[in-house]
Amino acid sequence: MIDYRERALRLLLIFTASAAAVVFVSCASERIDLRTLVPAETIVYLETDNLGHILNLITENENFRKFSTSKPDFSALEGIQVAIAVID
């Protein structure tokens, strides 16, 4: 008969493997063309494939540094796709 420790260890291993699989699948998504999601009557459209890089460029600007006391860390936003559309 299986004791409770072995049963708990098996459940923990199954849960850990399942969680790792979910994280791997959700983080391994392909890039999509965000322009296909924007309506035809869009007036202004801005898109980036790397939000972290864009925000780093903005915060490295002399004018930003003049009014800021610190520079935020945008490393968590590296590789994030973002699109902004202004619609009439």
PDB file of N, CA, C and O in Angstrom:
ATOM      1  N   MET A   1       0.832  -1.180   0.000  1.00  0.00           N
ATOM      2  CA  MET A   1       0.000   0.000   0.000  1.00  0.00           C
ATOM      3  C   MET A   1       0.883   1.252   0.000  1.00  0.00           C
ATOM      4  O   MET A   1       1.908   1.300   0.680  1.00  0.00           O
ATOM      5  N   ILE A   2       0.475   2.256  -0.765  1.00  0.00           N
ATOM      6  CA  ILE A   2       1.230   3.501  -0.878  1.00  0.00           C
ATOM      7  C   ILE A   2       0.954   4.369   0.343  1.00  0.00           C
ATOM      8  O   ILE A   2      -0.198   4.612   0.704  1.00  0.00           O
ATOM      9  N   ASP A   3       2.041   4.835   0.978  1.00  0.00           N
ATOM     10  CA  ASP A   3       1.820   5.693   2.133  1.00  0.00           C
ATOM     11  C   ASP A   3       1.521   7.134   1.676  1.00  0.00           C
ATOM     12  O   ASP A   3       1.647   7.462   0.496  1.00  0.00           O
ATOM     13  N   TYR A   4       1.138   7.947   2.599  1.00  0.00           N
ATOM     14  CA  TYR A   4       0.704   9.310   2.285  1.00  0.00           C
ATOM     15  C   TYR A   4       1.831  10.182   1.744  1.00  0.00           C
ATOM     16  O   TYR A   4       1.585  11.081   0.940  1.00  0.00           O
ATOM     17  N   ARG A   5       3.057   9.927   2.176  1.00  0.00           N
ATOM     18  CA  ARG A   5       4.188  10.720   1.677  1.00  0.00           C
ATOM     19  C   ARG A   5       4.408  10.476   0.189  1.00  0.00           C
ATOM     20  O   ARG A   5       4.602  11.418  -0.579  1.00  0.00           O
ATOM     21  N   GLU A   6       4.378   9.218  -0.210  1.00  0.00           N
ATOM     22  CA  GLU A   6       4.557   8.896  -1.628  1.00  0.00           C
ATOM     23  C   GLU A   6       3.415   9.472  -2.460  1.00  0.00           C
ATOM     24  O   GLU A   6       3.640  10.003  -3.547  1.00  0.00           O
ATOM     25  N   ARG A   7       2.203   9.366  -1.954  1.00  0.00           N
ATOM     26  CA  ARG A   7       1.044   9.901  -2.663  1.00  0.00           C
ATOM     27  C   ARG A   7       1.153  11.427  -2.806  1.00  0.00           C
ATOM     28  O   ARG A   7       0.886  11.973  -3.876  1.00  0.00           O
ATOM     29  N   ALA A   8       1.545  12.108  -1.723  1.00  0.00           N
ATOM     30  CA  ALA A   8       1.707  13.561  -1.765  1.00  0.00           C
ATOM     31  C   ALA A   8       2.823  13.946  -2.725  1.00  0.00           C
ATOM     32  O   ALA A   8       2.694  14.926  -3.459  1.00  0.00           O
ATOM     33  N   LEU A   9       3.924  13.184  -2.731  1.00  0.00           N
ATOM     34  CA  LEU A   9       5.035  13.471  -3.643  1.00  0.00           C
ATOM     35  C   LEU A   9       4.604  13.278  -5.095  1.00  0.00           C
ATOM     36  O   LEU A   9       4.951  14.087  -5.955  1.00  0.00           O
ATOM     37  N   ARG A  10       3.856  12.220  -5.371  1.00  0.00           N
ATOM     38  CA  ARG A  10       3.360  11.995  -6.741  1.00  0.00           C
ATOM     39  C   ARG A  10       2.423  13.122  -7.187  1.00  0.00           C
ATOM     40  O   ARG A  10       2.522  13.610  -8.313  1.00  0.00           O
ATOM     41  N   LEU A  11       1.517  13.529  -6.299  1.00  0.00           N
ATOM     42  CA  LEU A  11       0.613  14.632  -6.637  1.00  0.00           C
ATOM     43  C   LEU A  11       1.381  15.933  -6.875  1.00  0.00           C
ATOM     44  O   LEU A  11       1.057  16.696  -7.785  1.00  0.00           O
ATOM     45  N   LEU A  12       2.393  16.177  -6.055  1.00  0.00           N
ATOM     46  CA  LEU A  12       3.220  17.371  -6.223  1.00  0.00           C
ATOM     47  C   LEU A  12       3.962  17.331  -7.549  1.00  0.00           C
ATOM     48  O   LEU A  12       4.038  18.347  -8.239  1.00  0.00           O
ATOM     49  N   LEU A  13       4.510  16.183  -7.920  1.00  0.00           N
ATOM     50  CA  LEU A  13       5.214  16.056  -9.191  1.00  0.00           C
ATOM     51  C   LEU A  13       4.269  16.232 -10.373  1.00  0.00           C
ATOM     52  O   LEU A  13       4.623  16.885 -11.355  1.00  0.00           O
ATOM     53  N   ILE A  14       3.091  15.669 -10.294  1.00  0.00           N
ATOM     54  CA  ILE A  14       2.103  15.823 -11.372  1.00  0.00           C
ATOM     55  C   ILE A  14       1.684  17.284 -11.492  1.00  0.00           C
ATOM     56  O   ILE A  14       1.595  17.815 -12.599  1.00  0.00           O
ATOM     57  N   PHE A  15       1.426  17.935 -10.364  1.00  0.00           N
ATOM     58  CA  PHE A  15       1.038  19.336 -10.386  1.00  0.00           C
ATOM     59  C   PHE A  15       2.161  20.209 -10.958  1.00  0.00           C
ATOM     60  O   PHE A  15       1.895  21.096 -11.769  1.00  0.00           O
ATOM     61  N   THR A  16       3.396  19.973 -10.550  1.00  0.00           N
ATOM     62  CA  THR A  16       4.531  20.757 -11.034  1.00  0.00           C
ATOM     63  C   THR A  16       4.724  20.559 -12.531  1.00  0.00           C
ATOM     64  O   THR A  16       4.953  21.525 -13.259  1.00  0.00           O
ATOM     65  N   ALA A  17       4.635  19.329 -12.994  1.00  0.00           N
ATOM     66  CA  ALA A  17       4.792  19.058 -14.421  1.00  0.00           C
ATOM     67  C   ALA A  17       3.665  19.709 -15.225  1.00  0.00           C
ATOM     68  O   ALA A  17       3.908  20.246 -16.305  1.00  0.00           O
ATOM     69  N   SER A  18       2.452  19.665 -14.713  1.00  0.00           N
ATOM     70  CA  SER A  18       1.323  20.296 -15.406  1.00  0.00           C
ATOM     71  C   SER A  18       1.482  21.806 -15.454  1.00  0.00           C
ATOM     72  O   SER A  18       1.234  22.421 -16.491  1.00  0.00           O
ATOM     73  N   ALA A  19       1.891  22.409 -14.349  1.00  0.00           N
ATOM     74  CA  ALA A  19       2.086  23.861 -14.317  1.00  0.00           C
ATOM     75  C   ALA A  19       3.198  24.270 -15.264  1.00  0.00           C
ATOM     76  O   ALA A  19       3.077  25.281 -15.956  1.00  0.00           O
ATOM     77  N   ALA A  20       4.280  23.504 -15.309  1.00  0.00           N
ATOM     78  CA  ALA A  20       5.380  23.817 -16.219  1.00  0.00           C
ATOM     79  C   ALA A  20       4.928  23.715 -17.673  1.00  0.00           C
ATOM     80  O   ALA A  20       5.323  24.537 -18.500  1.00  0.00           O
ATOM     81  N   ALA A  21       4.116  22.730 -17.988  1.00  0.00           N
ATOM     82  CA  ALA A  21       3.615  22.576 -19.355  1.00  0.00           C
ATOM     83  C   ALA A  21       2.721  23.749 -19.746  1.00  0.00           C
ATOM     84  O   ALA A  21       2.812  24.252 -20.866  1.00  0.00           O
ATOM     85  N   VAL A  22       1.866  24.184 -18.838  1.00  0.00           N
ATOM     86  CA  VAL A  22       0.983  25.323 -19.118  1.00  0.00           C
ATOM     87  C   VAL A  22       1.794  26.589 -19.352  1.00  0.00           C
ATOM     88  O   VAL A  22       1.522  27.334 -20.293  1.00  0.00           O
ATOM     89  N   VAL A  23       2.783  26.836 -18.509  1.00  0.00           N
ATOM     90  CA  VAL A  23       3.626  28.022 -18.662  1.00  0.00           C
ATOM     91  C   VAL A  23       4.395  27.955 -19.970  1.00  0.00           C
ATOM     92  O   VAL A  23       4.490  28.958 -20.677  1.00  0.00           O
ATOM     93  N   PHE A  24       4.943  26.802 -20.305  1.00  0.00           N
ATOM     94  CA  PHE A  24       5.707  26.655 -21.540  1.00  0.00           C
ATOM     95  C   PHE A  24       4.838  26.905 -22.762  1.00  0.00           C
ATOM     96  O   PHE A  24       5.262  27.592 -23.692  1.00  0.00           O
ATOM     97  N   VAL A  25       3.653  26.369 -22.773  1.00  0.00           N
ATOM     98  CA  VAL A  25       2.753  26.536 -23.918  1.00  0.00           C
ATOM     99  C   VAL A  25       2.281  27.983 -24.037  1.00  0.00           C
ATOM    100  O   VAL A  25       2.212  28.517 -25.145  1.00  0.00           O
ATOM    101  N   SER A  26       1.959  28.618 -22.928  1.00  0.00           N
ATOM    102  CA  SER A  26       1.451  29.987 -22.989  1.00  0.00           C
ATOM    103  C   SER A  26       2.540  30.992 -23.327  1.00  0.00           C
ATOM    104  O   SER A  26       2.248  32.029 -23.922  1.00  0.00           O
ATOM    105  N   CYS A  27       3.768  30.718 -22.969  1.00  0.00           N
ATOM    106  CA  CYS A  27       4.867  31.652 -23.253  1.00  0.00           C
ATOM    107  C   CYS A  27       5.481  31.422 -24.622  1.00  0.00           C
ATOM    108  O   CYS A  27       6.270  32.246 -25.083  1.00  0.00           O
ATOM    109  N   ALA A  28       5.149  30.352 -25.268  1.00  0.00           N
ATOM    110  CA  ALA A  28       5.747  30.024 -26.550  1.00  0.00           C
ATOM    111  C   ALA A  28       4.817  30.375 -27.712  1.00  0.00           C
ATOM    112  O   ALA A  28       4.813  29.680 -28.728  1.00  0.00           O
ATOM    113  N   SER A  29       4.040  31.431 -27.574  1.00  0.00           N
ATOM    114  CA  SER A  29       3.110  31.785 -28.633  1.00  0.00           C
ATOM    115  C   SER A  29       3.832  32.474 -29.784  1.00  0.00           C
ATOM    116  O   SER A  29       4.855  33.131 -29.591  1.00  0.00           O
ATOM    117  N   GLU A  30       3.287  32.312 -30.971  1.00  0.00           N
ATOM    118  CA  GLU A  30       3.869  32.934 -32.154  1.00  0.00           C
ATOM    119  C   GLU A  30       3.466  34.392 -32.232  1.00  0.00           C
ATOM    120  O   GLU A  30       2.448  34.803 -31.676  1.00  0.00           O
ATOM    121  N   ARG A  31       4.282  35.167 -32.932  1.00  0.00           N
ATOM    122  CA  ARG A  31       3.961  36.572 -33.172  1.00  0.00           C
ATOM    123  C   ARG A  31       2.769  36.636 -34.127  1.00  0.00           C
ATOM    124  O   ARG A  31       2.666  35.850 -35.069  1.00  0.00           O
ATOM    125  N   ILE A  32       1.884  37.577 -33.865  1.00  0.00           N
ATOM    126  CA  ILE A  32       0.765  37.773 -34.766  1.00  0.00           C
ATOM    127  C   ILE A  32       0.883  39.141 -35.409  1.00  0.00           C
ATOM    128  O   ILE A  32       1.526  40.038 -34.863  1.00  0.00           O
ATOM    129  N   ASP A  33       0.272  39.298 -36.551  1.00  0.00           N
ATOM    130  CA  ASP A  33       0.260  40.578 -37.237  1.00  0.00           C
ATOM    131  C   ASP A  33      -0.885  41.398 -36.653  1.00  0.00           C
ATOM    132  O   ASP A  33      -2.050  41.177 -36.984  1.00  0.00           O
ATOM    133  N   LEU A  34      -0.545  42.345 -35.785  1.00  0.00           N
ATOM    134  CA  LEU A  34      -1.565  43.123 -35.084  1.00  0.00           C
ATOM    135  C   LEU A  34      -2.377  44.010 -36.033  1.00  0.00           C
ATOM    136  O   LEU A  34      -3.498  44.397 -35.705  1.00  0.00           O
ATOM    137  N   ARG A  35      -1.824  44.333 -37.197  1.00  0.00           N
ATOM    138  CA  ARG A  35      -2.558  45.166 -38.158  1.00  0.00           C
ATOM    139  C   ARG A  35      -3.834  44.502 -38.650  1.00  0.00           C
ATOM    140  O   ARG A  35      -4.770  45.183 -39.071  1.00  0.00           O
ATOM    141  N   THR A  36      -3.875  43.180 -38.597  1.00  0.00           N
ATOM    142  CA  THR A  36      -5.074  42.474 -39.051  1.00  0.00           C
ATOM    143  C   THR A  36      -6.246  42.644 -38.084  1.00  0.00           C
ATOM    144  O   THR A  36      -7.386  42.340 -38.438  1.00  0.00           O
ATOM    145  N   LEU A  37      -5.981  43.126 -36.871  1.00  0.00           N
ATOM    146  CA  LEU A  37      -7.028  43.302 -35.873  1.00  0.00           C
ATOM    147  C   LEU A  37      -7.578  44.723 -35.821  1.00  0.00           C
ATOM    148  O   LEU A  37      -8.492  45.005 -35.046  1.00  0.00           O
ATOM    149  N   VAL A  38      -7.028  45.621 -36.640  1.00  0.00           N
ATOM    150  CA  VAL A  38      -7.402  47.039 -36.600  1.00  0.00           C
ATOM    151  C   VAL A  38      -8.466  47.320 -37.659  1.00  0.00           C
ATOM    152  O   VAL A  38      -8.346  46.848 -38.790  1.00  0.00           O
ATOM    153  N   PRO A  39      -9.510  48.084 -37.309  1.00  0.00           N
ATOM    154  CA  PRO A  39     -10.542  48.431 -38.298  1.00  0.00           C
ATOM    155  C   PRO A  39      -9.995  49.308 -39.428  1.00  0.00           C
ATOM    156  O   PRO A  39      -8.968  49.969 -39.279  1.00  0.00           O
ATOM    157  N   ALA A  40     -10.691  49.298 -40.537  1.00  0.00           N
ATOM    158  CA  ALA A  40     -10.260  50.062 -41.711  1.00  0.00           C
ATOM    159  C   ALA A  40     -10.344  51.568 -41.491  1.00  0.00           C
ATOM    160  O   ALA A  40      -9.601  52.317 -42.125  1.00  0.00           O
ATOM    161  N   GLU A  41     -11.224  52.032 -40.613  1.00  0.00           N
ATOM    162  CA  GLU A  41     -11.385  53.473 -40.398  1.00  0.00           C
ATOM    163  C   GLU A  41     -10.407  54.044 -39.374  1.00  0.00           C
ATOM    164  O   GLU A  41     -10.669  55.101 -38.800  1.00  0.00           O
ATOM    165  N   THR A  42      -9.294  53.368 -39.138  1.00  0.00           N
ATOM    166  CA  THR A  42      -8.274  53.834 -38.197  1.00  0.00           C
ATOM    167  C   THR A  42      -7.568  55.069 -38.741  1.00  0.00           C
ATOM    168  O   THR A  42      -7.152  55.096 -39.899  1.00  0.00           O
ATOM    169  N   ILE A  43      -7.437  56.093 -37.895  1.00  0.00           N
ATOM    170  CA  ILE A  43      -6.766  57.336 -38.284  1.00  0.00           C
ATOM    171  C   ILE A  43      -5.264  57.257 -37.990  1.00  0.00           C
ATOM    172  O   ILE A  43      -4.438  57.584 -38.843  1.00  0.00           O
ATOM    173  N   VAL A  44      -4.921  56.820 -36.774  1.00  0.00           N
ATOM    174  CA  VAL A  44      -3.525  56.713 -36.360  1.00  0.00           C
ATOM    175  C   VAL A  44      -3.296  55.305 -35.836  1.00  0.00           C
ATOM    176  O   VAL A  44      -4.120  54.767 -35.097  1.00  0.00           O
ATOM    177  N   TYR A  45      -2.173  54.712 -36.224  1.00  0.00           N
ATOM    178  CA  TYR A  45      -1.842  53.364 -35.782  1.00  0.00           C
ATOM    179  C   TYR A  45      -0.368  53.316 -35.392  1.00  0.00           C
ATOM    180  O   TYR A  45       0.501  53.660 -36.193  1.00  0.00           O
ATOM    181  N   LEU A  46      -0.088  52.889 -34.162  1.00  0.00           N
ATOM    182  CA  LEU A  46       1.280  52.727 -33.673  1.00  0.00           C
ATOM    183  C   LEU A  46       1.457  51.284 -33.226  1.00  0.00           C
ATOM    184  O   LEU A  46       0.582  50.720 -32.568  1.00  0.00           O
ATOM    185  N   GLU A  47       2.591  50.685 -33.584  1.00  0.00           N
ATOM    186  CA  GLU A  47       2.833  49.292 -33.234  1.00  0.00           C
ATOM    187  C   GLU A  47       4.305  49.098 -32.908  1.00  0.00           C
ATOM    188  O   GLU A  47       5.175  49.720 -33.518  1.00  0.00           O
ATOM    189  N   THR A  48       4.575  48.230 -31.941  1.00  0.00           N
ATOM    190  CA  THR A  48       5.945  47.828 -31.642  1.00  0.00           C
ATOM    191  C   THR A  48       5.967  46.346 -31.306  1.00  0.00           C
ATOM    192  O   THR A  48       5.018  45.811 -30.733  1.00  0.00           O
ATOM    193  N   ASP A  49       7.057  45.695 -31.668  1.00  0.00           N
ATOM    194  CA  ASP A  49       7.244  44.294 -31.324  1.00  0.00           C
ATOM    195  C   ASP A  49       8.070  44.126 -30.053  1.00  0.00           C
ATOM    196  O   ASP A  49       8.245  43.008 -29.571  1.00  0.00           O
ATOM    197  N   ASN A  50       8.587  45.247 -29.502  1.00  0.00           N
ATOM    198  CA  ASN A  50       9.425  45.182 -28.315  1.00  0.00           C
ATOM    199  C   ASN A  50       9.157  46.407 -27.445  1.00  0.00           C
ATOM    200  O   ASN A  50       9.858  47.413 -27.551  1.00  0.00           O
ATOM    201  N   LEU A  51       8.152  46.320 -26.595  1.00  0.00           N
ATOM    202  CA  LEU A  51       7.746  47.446 -25.750  1.00  0.00           C
ATOM    203  C   LEU A  51       8.861  47.870 -24.800  1.00  0.00           C
ATOM    204  O   LEU A  51       9.038  49.063 -24.555  1.00  0.00           O
ATOM    205  N   GLY A  52       9.608  46.919 -24.267  1.00  0.00           N
ATOM    206  CA  GLY A  52      10.702  47.238 -23.354  1.00  0.00           C
ATOM    207  C   GLY A  52      11.763  48.098 -24.009  1.00  0.00           C
ATOM    208  O   GLY A  52      12.272  49.034 -23.391  1.00  0.00           O
ATOM    209  N   HIS A  53      12.101  47.796 -25.243  1.00  0.00           N
ATOM    210  CA  HIS A  53      13.107  48.573 -25.979  1.00  0.00           C
ATOM    211  C   HIS A  53      12.626  50.009 -26.208  1.00  0.00           C
ATOM    212  O   HIS A  53      13.386  50.957 -26.012  1.00  0.00           O
ATOM    213  N   ILE A  54      11.388  50.165 -26.614  1.00  0.00           N
ATOM    214  CA  ILE A  54      10.832  51.503 -26.866  1.00  0.00           C
ATOM    215  C   ILE A  54      10.820  52.332 -25.581  1.00  0.00           C
ATOM    216  O   ILE A  54      11.202  53.502 -25.590  1.00  0.00           O
ATOM    217  N   LEU A  55      10.382  51.727 -24.483  1.00  0.00           N
ATOM    218  CA  LEU A  55      10.347  52.462 -23.214  1.00  0.00           C
ATOM    219  C   LEU A  55      11.755  52.810 -22.730  1.00  0.00           C
ATOM    220  O   LEU A  55      11.954  53.871 -22.138  1.00  0.00           O
ATOM    221  N   ASN A  56      12.731  51.935 -22.971  1.00  0.00           N
ATOM    222  CA  ASN A  56      14.115  52.266 -22.628  1.00  0.00           C
ATOM    223  C   ASN A  56      14.621  53.446 -23.439  1.00  0.00           C
ATOM    224  O   ASN A  56      15.317  54.309 -22.906  1.00  0.00           O
ATOM    225  N   LEU A  57      14.277  53.497 -24.732  1.00  0.00           N
ATOM    226  CA  LEU A  57      14.680  54.633 -25.564  1.00  0.00           C
ATOM    227  C   LEU A  57      14.087  55.944 -25.048  1.00  0.00           C
ATOM    228  O   LEU A  57      14.749  56.981 -25.043  1.00  0.00           O
ATOM    229  N   ILE A  58      12.839  55.877 -24.617  1.00  0.00           N
ATOM    230  CA  ILE A  58      12.178  57.091 -24.094  1.00  0.00           C
ATOM    231  C   ILE A  58      12.843  57.542 -22.797  1.00  0.00           C
ATOM    232  O   ILE A  58      13.104  58.731 -22.613  1.00  0.00           O
ATOM    233  N   THR A  59      13.117  56.601 -21.900  1.00  0.00           N
ATOM    234  CA  THR A  59      13.682  56.977 -20.595  1.00  0.00           C
ATOM    235  C   THR A  59      15.151  57.353 -20.670  1.00  0.00           C
ATOM    236  O   THR A  59      15.670  57.971 -19.741  1.00  0.00           O
ATOM    237  N   GLU A  60      15.836  56.997 -21.752  1.00  0.00           N
ATOM    238  CA  GLU A  60      17.230  57.414 -21.925  1.00  0.00           C
ATOM    239  C   GLU A  60      17.343  58.812 -22.531  1.00  0.00           C
ATOM    240  O   GLU A  60      18.443  59.356 -22.631  1.00  0.00           O
ATOM    241  N   ASN A  61      16.238  59.380 -22.926  1.00  0.00           N
ATOM    242  CA  ASN A  61      16.214  60.716 -23.513  1.00  0.00           C
ATOM    243  C   ASN A  61      16.623  61.756 -22.466  1.00  0.00           C
ATOM    244  O   ASN A  61      16.279  61.633 -21.291  1.00  0.00           O
ATOM    245  N   GLU A  62      17.355  62.773 -22.904  1.00  0.00           N
ATOM    246  CA  GLU A  62      17.825  63.836 -22.012  1.00  0.00           C
ATOM    247  C   GLU A  62      16.666  64.535 -21.300  1.00  0.00           C
ATOM    248  O   GLU A  62      16.759  64.803 -20.102  1.00  0.00           O
ATOM    249  N   ASN A  63      15.589  64.831 -22.004  1.00  0.00           N
ATOM    250  CA  ASN A  63      14.438  65.512 -21.394  1.00  0.00           C
ATOM    251  C   ASN A  63      13.773  64.658 -20.325  1.00  0.00           C
ATOM    252  O   ASN A  63      13.339  65.185 -19.301  1.00  0.00           O
ATOM    253  N   PHE A  64      13.687  63.377 -20.540  1.00  0.00           N
ATOM    254  CA  PHE A  64      13.100  62.496 -19.526  1.00  0.00           C
ATOM    255  C   PHE A  64      13.977  62.479 -18.274  1.00  0.00           C
ATOM    256  O   PHE A  64      13.471  62.599 -17.158  1.00  0.00           O
ATOM    257  N   ARG A  65      15.284  62.331 -18.459  1.00  0.00           N
ATOM    258  CA  ARG A  65      16.204  62.279 -17.323  1.00  0.00           C
ATOM    259  C   ARG A  65      16.203  63.579 -16.532  1.00  0.00           C
ATOM    260  O   ARG A  65      16.464  63.578 -15.329  1.00  0.00           O
ATOM    261  N   LYS A  66      15.911  64.685 -17.201  1.00  0.00           N
ATOM    262  CA  LYS A  66      15.891  65.985 -16.534  1.00  0.00           C
ATOM    263  C   LYS A  66      14.778  66.045 -15.477  1.00  0.00           C
ATOM    264  O   LYS A  66      14.951  66.663 -14.426  1.00  0.00           O
ATOM    265  N   PHE A  67      13.643  65.406 -15.759  1.00  0.00           N
ATOM    266  CA  PHE A  67      12.481  65.480 -14.861  1.00  0.00           C
ATOM    267  C   PHE A  67      12.277  64.213 -14.028  1.00  0.00           C
ATOM    268  O   PHE A  67      11.337  64.144 -13.237  1.00  0.00           O
ATOM    269  N   SER A  68      13.130  63.230 -14.191  1.00  0.00           N
ATOM    270  CA  SER A  68      12.970  61.964 -13.478  1.00  0.00           C
ATOM    271  C   SER A  68      14.047  61.811 -12.408  1.00  0.00           C
ATOM    272  O   SER A  68      15.174  62.278 -12.570  1.00  0.00           O
ATOM    273  N   THR A  69      13.680  61.153 -11.319  1.00  0.00           N
ATOM    274  CA  THR A  69      14.658  60.891 -10.261  1.00  0.00           C
ATOM    275  C   THR A  69      15.311  59.528 -10.413  1.00  0.00           C
ATOM    276  O   THR A  69      16.401  59.304  -9.886  1.00  0.00           O
ATOM    277  N   SER A  70      14.658  58.606 -11.131  1.00  0.00           N
ATOM    278  CA  SER A  70      15.234  57.279 -11.347  1.00  0.00           C
ATOM    279  C   SER A  70      14.765  56.734 -12.688  1.00  0.00           C
ATOM    280  O   SER A  70      13.795  57.223 -13.269  1.00  0.00           O
ATOM    281  N   LYS A  71      15.472  55.707 -13.173  1.00  0.00           N
ATOM    282  CA  LYS A  71      15.111  55.064 -14.434  1.00  0.00           C
ATOM    283  C   LYS A  71      14.486  53.702 -14.122  1.00  0.00           C
ATOM    284  O   LYS A  71      15.127  52.859 -13.495  1.00  0.00           O
ATOM    285  N   PRO A  72      13.255  53.482 -14.549  1.00  0.00           N
ATOM    286  CA  PRO A  72      12.593  52.197 -14.279  1.00  0.00           C
ATOM    287  C   PRO A  72      13.257  51.048 -15.043  1.00  0.00           C
ATOM    288  O   PRO A  72      13.928  51.264 -16.053  1.00  0.00           O
ATOM    289  N   ASP A  73      13.061  49.840 -14.550  1.00  0.00           N
ATOM    290  CA  ASP A  73      13.570  48.637 -15.211  1.00  0.00           C
ATOM    291  C   ASP A  73      12.445  48.035 -16.058  1.00  0.00           C
ATOM    292  O   ASP A  73      11.430  47.579 -15.531  1.00  0.00           O
ATOM    293  N   PHE A  74      12.642  48.042 -17.362  1.00  0.00           N
ATOM    294  CA  PHE A  74      11.617  47.534 -18.283  1.00  0.00           C
ATOM    295  C   PHE A  74      11.986  46.161 -18.844  1.00  0.00           C
ATOM    296  O   PHE A  74      11.461  45.765 -19.884  1.00  0.00           O
ATOM    297  N   SER A  75      12.869  45.435 -18.182  1.00  0.00           N
ATOM    298  CA  SER A  75      13.316  44.148 -18.710  1.00  0.00           C
ATOM    299  C   SER A  75      12.166  43.135 -18.813  1.00  0.00           C
ATOM    300  O   SER A  75      12.209  42.246 -19.664  1.00  0.00           O
ATOM    301  N   ALA A  76      11.157  43.254 -17.973  1.00  0.00           N
ATOM    302  CA  ALA A  76      10.015  42.333 -18.035  1.00  0.00           C
ATOM    303  C   ALA A  76       9.163  42.564 -19.271  1.00  0.00           C
ATOM    304  O   ALA A  76       8.359  41.704 -19.634  1.00  0.00           O
ATOM    305  N   LEU A  77       9.323  43.711 -19.925  1.00  0.00           N
ATOM    306  CA  LEU A  77       8.512  44.037 -21.100  1.00  0.00           C
ATOM    307  C   LEU A  77       9.237  43.765 -22.412  1.00  0.00           C
ATOM    308  O   LEU A  77       8.709  44.070 -23.481  1.00  0.00           O
ATOM    309  N   GLU A  78      10.442  43.194 -22.348  1.00  0.00           N
ATOM    310  CA  GLU A  78      11.184  42.881 -23.568  1.00  0.00           C
ATOM    311  C   GLU A  78      10.412  41.855 -24.399  1.00  0.00           C
ATOM    312  O   GLU A  78       9.970  40.831 -23.877  1.00  0.00           O
ATOM    313  N   GLY A  79      10.258  42.130 -25.668  1.00  0.00           N
ATOM    314  CA  GLY A  79       9.590  41.213 -26.578  1.00  0.00           C
ATOM    315  C   GLY A  79       8.073  41.263 -26.564  1.00  0.00           C
ATOM    316  O   GLY A  79       7.433  40.450 -27.231  1.00  0.00           O
ATOM    317  N   ILE A  80       7.479  42.189 -25.827  1.00  0.00           N
ATOM    318  CA  ILE A  80       6.020  42.301 -25.758  1.00  0.00           C
ATOM    319  C   ILE A  80       5.519  43.124 -26.941  1.00  0.00           C
ATOM    320  O   ILE A  80       6.028  44.214 -27.205  1.00  0.00           O
ATOM    321  N   GLN A  81       4.528  42.605 -27.645  1.00  0.00           N
ATOM    322  CA  GLN A  81       3.916  43.322 -28.765  1.00  0.00           C
ATOM    323  C   GLN A  81       2.801  44.223 -28.247  1.00  0.00           C
ATOM    324  O   GLN A  81       2.019  43.830 -27.382  1.00  0.00           O
ATOM    325  N   VAL A  82       2.741  45.446 -28.793  1.00  0.00           N
ATOM    326  CA  VAL A  82       1.689  46.394 -28.420  1.00  0.00           C
ATOM    327  C   VAL A  82       1.268  47.153 -29.671  1.00  0.00           C
ATOM    328  O   VAL A  82       2.100  47.509 -30.506  1.00  0.00           O
ATOM    329  N   ALA A  83      -0.039  47.398 -29.789  1.00  0.00           N
ATOM    330  CA  ALA A  83      -0.566  48.227 -30.870  1.00  0.00           C
ATOM    331  C   ALA A  83      -1.574  49.196 -30.293  1.00  0.00           C
ATOM    332  O   ALA A  83      -2.376  48.840 -29.430  1.00  0.00           O
ATOM    333  N   ILE A  84      -1.525  50.431 -30.781  1.00  0.00           N
ATOM    334  CA  ILE A  84      -2.464  51.467 -30.370  1.00  0.00           C
ATOM    335  C   ILE A  84      -3.109  52.004 -31.640  1.00  0.00           C
ATOM    336  O   ILE A  84      -2.417  52.354 -32.596  1.00  0.00           O
ATOM    337  N   ALA A  85      -4.431  52.068 -31.644  1.00  0.00           N
ATOM    338  CA  ALA A  85      -5.154  52.570 -32.810  1.00  0.00           C
ATOM    339  C   ALA A  85      -6.125  53.671 -32.382  1.00  0.00           C
ATOM    340  O   ALA A  85      -6.842  53.538 -31.390  1.00  0.00           O
ATOM    341  N   VAL A  86      -6.131  54.756 -33.151  1.00  0.00           N
ATOM    342  CA  VAL A  86      -7.097  55.834 -32.940  1.00  0.00           C
ATOM    343  C   VAL A  86      -8.113  55.731 -34.068  1.00  0.00           C
ATOM    344  O   VAL A  86      -7.764  55.815 -35.245  1.00  0.00           O
ATOM    345  N   ILE A  87      -9.363  55.550 -33.695  1.00  0.00           N
ATOM    346  CA  ILE A  87     -10.416  55.284 -34.682  1.00  0.00           C
ATOM    347  C   ILE A  87     -11.359  56.466 -34.756  1.00  0.00           C
ATOM    348  O   ILE A  87     -11.700  57.062 -33.734  1.00  0.00           O
ATOM    349  N   ASP A  88     -11.775  56.802 -35.947  1.00  0.00           N
ATOM    350  CA  ASP A  88     -12.712  57.911 -36.170  1.00  0.00           C
ATOM    351  C   ASP A  88     -14.114  57.462 -35.859  1.00  0.00           C
ATOM    352  O   ASP A  88     -15.055  58.247 -35.982  1.00  0.00           O
TER     353      ASP A  88
END
